[in-house]
Amino acid sequence: MNGMSSAEVPGARVSGATVIVPTFNERDNIAELVSRVSDALAGRDIEILFVDDSTDDTPHVIRAIAVDAPVPVRVLHRDKPEGGLGGAVVEGIRAAAYDICIVMDGDLQHPPELLPEMIERYEDGDTDVVIASRYIGGGDSGGLAGAVRIGVSRSATTLTKAMFPIRLAGASDPMTGYFLVDRRKVDPAALRPNGFKILLEILVRSDVRVAEVPMQFGERLHGESKASFRQGLAFLKHLARLRFGKMSLFAIIGAVGALANLVIMWALTHFGMEYIWAAIIAAEVTIIGNFILQERYVFNDMSEDASTIGVRFAQSFTFNNVEAALRIPILALMVETWHISSILAAAIALVVAFFVRFVFHSLVVYAPRRSVRVARKAEVRVRLETEAAGAE
């Protein structure tokens, strides 16, 4: 079937799915991807829409394969790509023939055989987004190249969830590129895609219900990974833009605390105290001061659903003291072995500690109590039952 339109499709249908595949120089993967997607969704109304930013002949390969493909295949080639992969996905969502859109990479690391399970999960009727997750039971991220990349991916996911603890509460893998979305629940005009992480953009900027299915992340068959140091910097910039509020306030308070820590330490050492004891006293004072400010200005919107203030203080105080107990020997190592000034060494250690503290406070100290989580699930269940009864 030959379907090579780049125009937005008016009068989109609901009872089917558009598989959106953003591509960049993926010519060697196209034939197998079309074959496996077609086999996985045989008997269903679907189309495959490639949104292509390639500099090679990938769009010509797609058009050639589309002629004999068992399902409609279209290609939208962008001469001036904007927003990177995320921008391609948004254009694909706008141009899709169906309201149910499934986004997947073109390198076959996202197994097409999972597509029916994702659609069936959506058809249960209680979700707007279905995420193919590497991090729930049955999932696996072994297809990532090496332990370092797996570690980077895990760390980025943890940091992201810490920055959006409420919005991402039901998403174990908000960084995945394999997901289903009902575009009627999303406003494409509100999205600001920048790089790879379009799902994060959707989850943060849209009020959607989320479900997950486990994914076995495969190995790349052809081509090279698009991940790079530059993409990493773009992701951090995007993350900061999305979450300028909570983390920036935490950073400001942390900076004030760090400055106070250094001033206290300098003052104590100036009057003759050993730098180790000065560092300990400075840490205790700033730990308490930071907690008071964080309660008031950073996590005030989460404190009502979290544990009591006594429990929160105990968790925060204990964690920060453990972190300080680990940090101070490292401080001593930098001073005694590397001959770095004690003030500079303390500053370096505090910067590293900032990220660790933020993740812990966001995901542990201010996490909703179990009773609150259960109540929220009950509210959703009652609302869905009411909506279903009204539809009848």
C-alpha positions in Angstrom: 0.0 0.0 0.0 1.3 3.4 -0.9 0.5 6.2 1.6 3.0 9.0 1.4 1.2 12.1 2.7 2.9 14.7 5.0 -0.3 16.7 5.6 -2.2 16.6 8.8 -5.1 14.2 8.6 -8.6 15.7 9.2 -11.3 13.7 10.8 -9.0 11.3 12.6 -10.5 8.0 13.8 -10.5 6.4 17.2 -11.0 2.7 16.6 -7.4 2.0 15.4 -3.8 3.1 16.1 -1.1 5.0 14.4 2.4 3.7 15.2 4.7 6.8 15.0 8.3 6.1 14.3 10.8 9.1 14.4 13.8 8.2 12.3 17.3 9.6 11.7 19.4 7.5 9.2 17.7 4.2 10.0 17.5 2.8 6.4 18.7 -0.7 7.4 16.0 -1.1 10.0 12.9 -0.1 8.0 12.0 -3.4 6.3 12.2 -5.5 9.5 10.4 -2.9 11.6 7.5 -2.7 9.1 7.3 -6.5 8.9 7.3 -7.0 12.7 4.8 -4.2 13.4 2.5 -5.6 10.7 2.7 -9.1 12.1 2.2 -8.0 15.7 -0.9 -6.0 14.9 -2.4 -8.2 12.2 -6.1 -7.9 12.0 -6.2 -4.4 13.6 -6.8 -1.1 11.9 -3.4 0.6 12.0 -1.0 2.7 10.1 2.8 3.2 10.4 3.8 6.9 10.2 7.6 7.6 9.9 8.6 11.1 10.8 12.0 11.4 9.2 14.9 13.8 9.9 17.4 11.7 8.0 20.4 12.9 6.0 20.7 9.6 4.1 18.2 7.9 1.8 15.9 6.6 4.6 12.8 8.4 3.3 13.3 6.8 -0.2 13.7 3.3 1.5 10.4 3.9 3.4 8.5 4.9 0.2 9.8 1.8 -1.6 8.8 -0.5 1.3 5.4 1.2 1.6 4.4 0.0 -1.9 4.1 -3.6 -0.9 3.6 -3.3 2.9 0.6 -5.2 4.4 -0.5 -2.0 6.3 -0.6 1.7 5.3 2.8 3.2 5.6 3.4 7.0 5.4 6.5 9.1 5.7 6.7 12.8 6.8 10.2 14.0 6.0 11.2 17.2 7.8 13.7 19.4 5.8 14.1 21.7 8.8 13.8 19.5 12.0 12.7 21.5 15.0 12.8 20.1 18.6 14.8 17.0 17.8 13.2 13.6 18.2 10.6 15.1 20.5 9.6 17.6 17.8 9.3 14.8 15.3 6.9 12.9 17.7 4.7 16.0 18.2 4.4 16.4 14.4 3.6 12.7 14.1 0.8 13.0 16.8 -0.7 16.0 14.9 -0.6 14.1 11.5 -1.7 10.7 12.7 -4.8 9.1 11.1 -6.0 7.7 14.5 -6.3 9.3 17.9 -4.5 6.4 19.6 -0.8 7.0 18.9 2.0 4.6 19.8 5.5 6.1 19.7 8.5 3.8 19.2 12.1 4.1 18.1 13.2 3.0 14.6 16.2 0.9 15.8 14.2 -2.1 17.0 15.3 -1.8 20.5 11.6 -1.3 21.3 10.1 -4.8 20.6 7.1 -4.5 18.2 5.7 -7.7 19.7 4.7 -5.6 22.8 2.3 -3.5 20.7 -0.8 -5.7 21.2 -0.3 -5.7 25.0 0.0 -1.9 25.1 -3.3 -1.5 23.1 -5.1 -4.1 25.2 -4.0 -2.3 28.4 -5.3 1.0 27.0 -8.6 -0.7 26.1 -9.2 -1.5 29.7 -10.5 2.0 29.8 -8.7 3.4 32.9 -5.7 5.0 31.3 -4.7 7.7 28.8 -1.0 6.8 28.5 0.5 3.3 28.5 4.3 3.2 29.1 6.5 0.3 28.1 8.7 0.2 31.2 12.2 -1.3 31.7 11.9 -0.9 35.4 8.8 -2.9 36.6 8.6 -6.6 37.1 9.3 -8.4 33.9 11.1 -5.4 32.4 14.8 -5.3 31.5 17.2 -2.6 30.3 19.9 -5.0 29.1 19.9 -3.6 25.6 21.6 -0.5 26.8 25.2 -0.5 25.8 27.3 -1.2 28.9 27.0 -0.8 32.6 27.9 2.9 32.4 25.0 3.8 30.1 22.6 1.7 32.3 23.8 3.5 35.3 23.4 6.9 33.6 19.9 6.0 32.5 18.9 4.8 36.0 20.4 8.0 37.6 18.6 10.3 35.2 15.3 8.5 35.8 15.7 8.8 39.6 16.6 12.5 39.4 13.7 13.1 37.1 11.2 11.4 39.4 12.6 13.3 42.3 12.0 16.6 40.5 8.3 15.7 39.7 7.3 13.4 42.6 3.6 14.0 42.1 3.2 14.1 38.3 5.5 11.0 37.9 4.2 9.0 40.8 2.7 6.3 38.6 5.6 6.2 36.1 8.6 4.0 36.8 10.2 4.8 33.4 9.2 8.4 32.3 12.3 8.5 30.1 11.3 5.7 27.8 10.7 6.4 24.1 8.1 3.6 23.8 4.6 4.6 24.8 0.9 4.8 23.8 -0.9 8.1 24.2 -4.5 9.1 23.5 -3.9 12.4 21.8 -7.4 13.7 22.8 -6.0 14.0 26.3 -2.9 16.0 25.2 -2.6 19.5 23.8 0.2 19.4 21.3 0.4 23.2 21.3 1.3 23.1 25.0 4.3 20.8 24.5 7.8 22.2 24.2 9.8 19.3 22.8 13.6 19.5 23.1 15.6 16.4 22.4 14.7 12.8 23.2 12.4 12.9 26.3 9.0 13.7 24.8 7.1 11.3 27.2 8.4 13.4 30.1 7.1 16.5 28.5 3.7 14.9 28.0 3.4 13.6 31.6 4.5 16.9 33.1 2.4 19.2 31.0 -0.8 17.1 30.7 -3.3 15.7 33.2 -3.2 12.1 32.1 -3.8 8.7 33.8 -0.8 6.4 33.4 -0.4 2.6 33.2 2.6 0.5 32.5 3.5 -2.8 30.9 7.0 -4.4 31.2 9.4 -4.1 28.3 12.5 -6.2 27.5 14.7 -3.5 26.0 16.5 -5.0 23.0 19.9 -4.6 21.4 20.4 -2.3 18.4 20.6 -4.2 15.2 21.9 -1.5 12.8 23.1 2.1 13.0 24.5 4.0 15.9 23.0 5.3 19.1 21.8 8.9 18.9 22.7 9.5 22.6 25.6 11.8 23.2 27.2 14.2 25.6 25.4 17.0 23.8 22.1 15.2 24.1 22.8 14.8 27.8 23.3 18.5 28.2 20.2 19.2 26.3 18.2 16.9 28.6 19.5 18.6 31.7 18.6 22.0 30.2 15.1 20.7 29.4 14.7 19.2 32.8 15.6 22.5 34.4 13.2 24.3 32.2 10.4 22.0 33.1 11.1 22.0 36.8 12.3 25.5 37.4 10.2 25.9 40.5 10.8 23.2 43.1 14.4 22.2 42.4 15.4 25.8 41.9 14.0 26.7 45.3 15.8 23.7 46.8 19.0 24.9 45.1 18.6 28.4 46.4 18.1 27.2 49.9 21.0 24.7 49.5 23.2 27.5 48.2 22.3 29.7 51.2 23.0 26.7 53.5 26.3 26.0 51.7 27.3 29.6 52.1 26.3 29.6 55.7 28.2 26.3 56.1 31.4 27.8 54.7 31.1 31.1 56.7 30.6 29.2 59.9 33.5 26.9 59.1 35.7 29.8 58.1 34.8 31.7 61.3 35.5 28.7 63.5 38.8 27.8 61.9 39.8 31.5 61.9 39.5 31.4 65.7 41.7 28.4 66.0 39.3 25.4 65.8 40.4 22.3 63.9 38.8 22.2 60.4 37.2 18.8 61.1 35.3 20.0 64.2 34.5 23.2 62.4 33.0 21.2 59.5 30.9 19.1 61.9 29.4 22.1 63.7 28.7 23.9 60.4 27.0 20.9 59.0 24.7 20.5 62.0 23.6 24.1 62.0 22.9 24.2 58.3 21.1 20.8 58.3 18.5 22.2 60.8 18.2 25.5 59.0 17.8 23.9 55.6 15.0 21.7 56.9 13.0 24.6 58.3 13.4 26.5 55.0 12.5 23.5 52.8 9.4 22.8 54.9 8.2 26.4 54.3 9.2 27.1 50.7 10.0 23.9 48.8 7.9 20.9 49.9 5.0 22.8 51.5 2.6 21.5 48.8 3.6 17.9 49.7 3.8 18.0 53.4 0.0 17.5 54.1 0.1 14.1 52.4 3.4 13.0 53.8 4.3 11.7 57.3 4.1 14.0 60.4 6.6 16.8 60.7 8.4 14.9 63.5 9.0 11.9 61.2 10.0 14.2 58.4 12.5 15.9 60.6 13.9 12.7 61.9 14.3 11.3 58.3 15.9 14.5 57.1 18.2 15.0 60.0 19.3 11.3 60.1 19.9 11.2 56.3 21.8 14.5 56.3 24.0 13.4 59.2 24.8 10.1 57.5 25.6 12.0 54.3 27.8 14.4 56.3 29.5 11.5 58.0 30.4 10.2 54.6 31.2 13.6 53.2 33.7 14.7 55.9 36.1 11.7 55.5 36.1 12.5 51.8 36.8 16.1 52.7 39.7 15.0 54.8 41.0 12.8 51.9 40.9 15.8 49.5 42.7 18.0 52.1 45.3 15.6 53.3 46.0 13.6 50.2 45.2 15.9 47.3 46.3 19.1 49.2 43.2 21.0 48.3 42.3 23.9 50.6 39.7 22.9 53.2 37.2 25.5 52.0 37.5 24.5 48.3 37.2 20.8 49.3 34.1 21.5 51.3 32.5 23.4 48.4 33.1 20.5 46.0 31.6 18.0 48.4 28.6 20.2 49.0 27.7 20.5 45.3 27.7 16.7 44.9 25.7 16.3 48.1 23.0 18.7 46.8 21.7 16.3 44.2 21.7 13.3 46.6 19.8 15.3 49.2 17.2 16.5 46.7 16.4 13.0 45.5 16.1 11.6 49.0 13.8 14.4 50.3 11.6 14.4 47.2 11.1 10.6 47.0 11.4 9.6 50.7 10.9 12.3 53.2 7.9 13.9 51.5 6.5 10.8 49.8 2.7 10.4 50.3 1.7 8.1 53.2 0.4 4.7 52.2 -3.1 5.6 53.4 -3.1 8.7 51.1 -2.0 6.6 48.1 -4.8 4.0 48.8 -7.4 6.8 49.1 -6.4 8.4 45.8 -6.7 5.0 44.0 -10.1 4.5 45.5 -11.2 8.0 44.3 -10.1 7.2 40.8 -11.9 3.9 40.9 -15.1 5.5 42.1 -14.9 8.2 39.4 -14.4 5.6 36.7 -17.3 3.6 37.9 -19.5 6.7 38.0 -18.5 7.7 34.5 -19.2 4.2 33.2 -22.6 4.2 34.9 -23.4 7.5 33.3 -22.4 6.3 29.9 -24.8 3.4 30.2 
